[in-house]
Amino acid sequence: MYKLKTSKAIKKRIKVTSNGKLLRHSSNRSHLLQKKRSKRKRRLRHVSTVNLSDQVNFKNSLPYI
């Protein structure tokens, strides 16, 4: 049996908690920020969890994490 490869693109964007939940940062926060309102930028600052329906696909891409 060969080793499963870890998806490096997902690995550097996701953090796994001790309970096994996956945390992610919000998108739309890197550039072109002058036209976005302060309230929107403040809301995008927070870390959120990955949806349960997507967690299965993410965990298949991260076999050793």
N, C-alpha and C positions, 0 to 999 in steps of 0.2 A: 504494500500500500504506500503510495506516495504522499508527501506532505501537501496539505491544503495551503494555498497562497492567501495571504491577508491582503485585502484591498487597501493600498496605502492612501488613496484619496479619501476614503472614509475614515481611516485610522487617525489622520491628522485633523479631522473636523469633528470627531465625536469623542466624548469622555464617558467612561463607564463608572457608575457609582458602586458603592459596596453592596447595594441591594440588587444590582444588575440593571438598573435603569440607564438609559442612554441620554446624555445631555448634548444640546447643540446650541450654537449661536444663531441669532436671527440674521437673515440676509438683508440686502439693501442698506448697508451701513458702512460701506467702504469708500465710496466717492460720490460726487454730485450731490453733496449734502446741503448746499446753500439753498436749494429750492424745496427742501423738505422742512416741514414745520418742527419746532422744538419738541412738541408733544409726541410727534411720531418718532423722532430720533431717540427720545427718552424711553419710549416703549420698546424700541428695537435694541436697547442696550442690554436687556436682561437675557439670561440663559433660560431656555425652555427644554422640556423633555420631548423626545421623539414619540410620535403617535404609536400606539400599540400595534396597529395594522402594519406599520412600517418597520417595527422592531425586528420582526422575523427575518425580513430581507437583510437588514443591517447586520444581524447576528450571524447570518450565513456568510456574509462577506468578511466577518471578523471571527474566524474560527478559534483563535487562541487567546481571545481577550474576554 
